Amino acid sequence: MSRVFVFFAAVFWAGLAGLASAQEFSGLARLNVARSGLSEGWRGAITLEMDLSQGVPWRVFHLDEPRRVVLDFREIDWSGVAPADLGTVEGVETVRFGLYRPGWSRMVLDLAEPMLVDAAGMQVDETSGRAHLVVELKPAGPLDYAAQSGAPYDPRWDLPAPADIKRTRPERPDWAPTVVVIDPGHGGIDPGAERDGFLEKDLMLRFARELRDTLRRSGGFEVILTRDEDAFVSLERRVAIAHQQGADVFISLHADSLSQGHAHGATVYTLSKEASDAASAVLAERHDRADILSGVDLSGADDEVTDVLLDLARMETQPRTEQLAREMVGALRESTGSLNRKAHREAAFSVLKAADVPSILIELGFMSSQKDLANLQDAGWRASMAAGIRDGLQAWVIADKAARALVRQ
């Protein structure tokens, strides 16, 4: 763990305690853009300044592969603030910020070159409560950077370590409702694709809520959302929710953007170790960036024994998933006709890796397509798309129960 983090972690909690005793806070801290931003200094140094309406607990640390500086705060109201408002400097490729989890916000500076925190501090006006945070970064060698990088763990900030989540639901009779977990892509600090002021995370959350209502009205479905607000949910947590809720099916919703080509129309994805085409590989890498932002590393999640057990589970789940994808493509073609020319594709999306839950990812369209973006804003089109997903699920439930009856015989 970086010595920088250890120092600031010890200071800001004590400082906030003294401030809280002098003044009661009301509402969330807000950023004064006019007095905030990035600036370049001597010999490649970079300074980040943040002027806040009130002091908040905060911390700063470095992460590697890819290199980035992370700042966590007690929740900040980012409304009306865009990354471009903070300016651009050599050495910082992108700036991202948003809700990390309820009550906490996160800012991420993606670095072009290794840079370490040289100094950082927050000054709070004892009279007004306003706060000014300054973080100074200086160039560093890759070895020094790697040695001081790592995600800290503090129970006051972080979620508990992942637990061994078991199904909480007993075996259900055939007449029981089908449990559907709907996963609106991205959220919080991870906005997803962006175009003309529209964010993928917002569009997907709105559609997920509408789809939930459509399924509930049809009867026969119990619906759970992996997020019902603009909050960050890690890929690992999304899959864990499906297991925890005893999901019969998992549907992840996205509407990505491709800088090359003219992709448009809905696409249904199923899991494969190898992407079915170059575009699928690009999208899988982009979707998995959510956990890169949060510092979660899933690369060592499976050992050899676990891999064998997962493969055995997938032998039963995979044909059910393929049936789900076929039914979904047919239903969406019937309901909207807004399908990609290759409507069923495969990719190594981490969010589809629940071995025992049939899982699909639906790209509702591409925000890089003006027509698709217009569809996503059209309530009538969204209603037709939701009805198509409902019809696909209903057809799959019938086919899946029939196939299981044959297996039992």
N, C-alpha and C positions, 0 to 999 in steps of 0.2 A: 504494500500500500504506500502511496506517496506520502512523504513527510509533510508536504504542503497541506494535504487534506487533514492529516492528524492535527496540525496546528489550528486551522480554521474551525474544525469541528469542535475544538475545545473552547474557542473564543465566542462564536456567535450565539451559542445557547446562553452563556453567562450574560452577554451583552443584551440579549432580548429580555431576559428576566428583569434586569435593571430598568429597561425602558418600559416594560409592561406595568411595572409598579408605579411609574410616573404618569402613564396615560393609557386610557382604554381605547383599543382599536375598534373601528367600525368599518365593515365592508372589507373588500379585497384591496390589496395594493395595486396601483395602476402605474404604468410606465409613461413618463414624460418624454416623448420622442424628441422634442426640441433640444433636450439636454442629455440625450443618450446617443450612443453610436460607437463605431469602430474607427480607430485612427492609427496611422503608421508613425513609428518613432525612429530613433537612431539605430542604425545597423540591423534593420529588419524587425525591430521590436514592434509589438502591436498592443494597443490599449483598448479595452472594452469599458465603456462607462454606461451605467444604468441609473437613471434618476427615478426614484420610486416615491409614491405618495405617502408611504409609511415603511418603517423598517420591518423586515421579515427574517426568520431564520434562513440560512443559506449555506451552501457548501460548494466546493469546486474540486474536481479531480480529472485525471487524464485516462483515456482508454486508447488501446492500440489495435491495429489491424481491423479496420482502418483507424488512422490517428484522428483523435478528436478530443476537445476539451468540453467537459460537461459541467453545467451549473444547475443545481437543484435549489428550489425555493419553496417556502410555504406559499400556497396558491396565489398566483398573480392573475389579474384580469387583463388578458392580452387583446381584448376587443379593440378593433380599429388600428391595430399595429401589424405591419407586414415586415417580413425580413428585409426588404429593400429599404425600409425606413432607417435601418441601422447603418446603411452605407456598405461599401465594399473596400477591401484592402488586399494587398498582395499577401498570400499565405493562408487566407481563410477562404475556402471554396464556397461553402454554403453555411447559412445560419438557420436553425430550426428551433421552434419553441412552441409550447402548448402544455396541456394538462397531461401529467405523467401518470398519476393515479388520483383518486378523489382526495382533495386537500393539498396536493403537491403539484408543482409545475417544474418543467425541465427546459433548459436551453442547451443546444448542442452546436459547437463550432467545429465544422469539418475542416481539418487542416491539410494544406497542400504539402507542408514540410513539418518535421517534428519541432514543436515549440512547448516549452515548459512555463508554468506560472512562476514568475519572478517575484511578484508581490500582489497582494490582494487585500482589500479592506472595505468595510462599509462604515460611513460616517452618518450618524443620525442626529438631526436637530432636536434637541431636548424640548424645545418650545412647540414646534409644529409637527414633529414626528416624521418629517420628510427624511428620506435616506438617499445617499449617493454611493453607489458601489463602483469601485475601480478595480479591474483585473488587468495586470500587465503581463504580457507573454514575451519570452525571449527565445531566439533560435537555440536549438540544442542538437546534439548528436543523436543518432538513432539508438545507440546503446544506452545512453543516459535516459532518453525518453522511455524506452522499454522498461528500464529498471524502476522508474517512478510511476508506471502506469498500472492500472487495475481498478476494478469497481469495488469501492468500500462497502462494508455491510454495517448498518446501524439500525436497530429495530425501530427507532423513532422515525426513520425515513423509509426504510425498505420493507417490501413484503416478506413474509416468512419464507424460509427455504421450501421448495416444492415437496409436498408430502406424497406418500404412496396412496393415491386416490383410488378407492374401490367403488364399484357400483353400489349405490345406496338403495336401489330399487330391486325388489324381488322379481322373479319371472312373472310376466303379465299374461293374462289370457288373450286369445286372438281378438276378442271384442274390445280390448282396452285401446284408448287413443294412441296414435302413433306419435312418439316424442320427436319433435323436430327442433334441432338447434340451428338458429340462423346467425350467421357471423358477418356483421357489417365490417368490411375491410377497413384497415387503418384506424385512425382516431387519436385524439390528444396531440402529442408532439409529432406524430406521423401523419401528415395531411394526405398522403397519396398523390395522385395526379392533380394538376392544377391547370385551369384554363379560364381566361376571361373572368377572373374573380370567383370561379366555382371551384370547390375542393371536393375531391373524390370522397373523403371521409364524411362530409356533410350529406352528399347525395346518397351514399350507401346507407347511412343511418335513417334518412327519411324513407327510403324504399323499404328497408328492413321492417320498420314499424308498420308500413302499409301492408306488406306481405304478411306480417304477423296477424293483423286484423282480418285479412282475407282468409287465412287458414282457420282462424278461430271461428269465423262466421260460417264456414263450410261444415264444421263439425268433424269429429274423428281425429283431431290433431291437438296435441299439447305443445305449445311453442315457447321456446326460451331464446332470448337474445344474448350473445356473448358480451355485448355492451349496449346500453340504452341511453348513453350520453356521450358527449365528446371527450372520451377518456382513452388513455393508452391501455391496450391489453396485449400482452406478449403473445407470440405465436404458440408458445408452450402452454400458456394459460387458456387459450381458446380451445385447444384440443382437450385440456384437462376438464374444462367445463362440460364438454360433450360426454366424457366418461362419468363425471360426477352426477350429471343429470340422467344417466342411463339412456342416452340418445339412441333412437332407432335410425336416425339419418342426420347428417351434418351438411349444411349448405353455406358456403362462404360466398359473399357478394363483392364484386369489384367492378370498376369501370376505368380501365387504365388508359394510358396514352402512349403511342408509339411515334417516335420522331421520324422514322423512315417508313415508307410505304403508305398505303391508304386503307388500312384495316378498318372495318366497320361491321356492325352487327353482333349479336350475342353469340357467345361461345361457351360450351360446357366442357370443363376440364376434369379429368380423372388422374390419379396418381400414377407416375411412372418414374423409374430411376433415370431414364433418358428422355429428354424433351422430344416431342414429335416433330418439332421444327425450330428454327432459329428464334422466331418471335416468342414461342413458348418459353425458351430458355431465358430470354431477356426478362420476361414478365416474372418468372419464378425467382430470379435473382433480385428483382425490384421488390416483390412482395416480402421476401425474407429479410429485407433491410430493416424491417420494424424491430427485430430483435438485436440487430447491430446497433441501433440507436439506443437501446436500453442497456446494452452491455451483457446481454444473455448469450451464452455459448452453448449451443445444442450439439456441437460436433461430437462430443464424447458421451452422448446420452445412452447409447446402446453398447453393450459388450457382445461377445460372440454368442454366448448362450441365449441372451435376450433376442438377438437377431434371429436365431433359429425359431424361437417361440413366436416372434412376430410374423415371420414368414409363414408359419403354420396357420396362424390366425388369418392372414391375408388370403390364403388359399380358399378359405370359405367366403371371406368378405368380398374379394375382387369380382367374382361373377355377379354378385348382388349389386355392386357398385356399377358395373358395366351395364346391367339391366336398367338401373336408375338413370344413367346418362342417356341411354337410348330412349326411354320413355320421356325424359325431359326435353330432349331435342325435338321429338315428334310433337309434343304438346306446345312447345314454344313456336314451332313453325306454324302450327294450326292457329294459335292465338294472336300472334303479331306478324309473323313472316319476317321479322327483323333479325335474321340469323346470318352469321358469317358464312362464307362459302364453304369453309371447313368447320362445321359447327361442333364437332366432337374432337377434342385434342387431348394430349397427355403432357404432363410436366411434373417436375419434382418439387411441387409446392409443399413446404413443411406443414402447412395447416391441414393438409389432407392425409397426414400420416397416422391417424388413429386406426390401428390395425383391425379392430373389431367393430368399427362403425362405418357403414357405407357413407362415403364422403365425396362431394363434388364441389367444384368452384365454378361459379357462373360469372363470366365477364358479361355484364348486361349490355355493354357496348364500349366504344372507345371515345374518350373525351377529346382525342385528337381529330375525330370526325365531327364536323359541324352538325350533321344530321343526327348522329347518336347523342350529342350533347343536348340538342333540342328535344329529342325524345325523352331524355332523363328529366327534363324540366316540364314535360307535358303530363298532367295528371291522368288524362285519358290513356295515354300510352303506358304509363306505369301501372294503371289498373289492369290493362290487358296483359302485361308481362306478369303481374302477380297472379292473375287468373291462370295463365299458362303454367306457371310453376306449381300452382295448386293442382291443376289437372294432371301434370306429370307425376306429382307425388301420389295422387289417388290411383292412377294407373299402375304405378310401381308397387304400392301397397297390395293391390289385388294380385299382381303377378308374383310378388315375393312370397305371399302367404300360400299361393298355389304351389310354388316350387318347394317350399318347406314341407308342405303336406306330402308331396311326392317323395322327398328324401326320407321322411318318417316311415312311409310305406315300404 
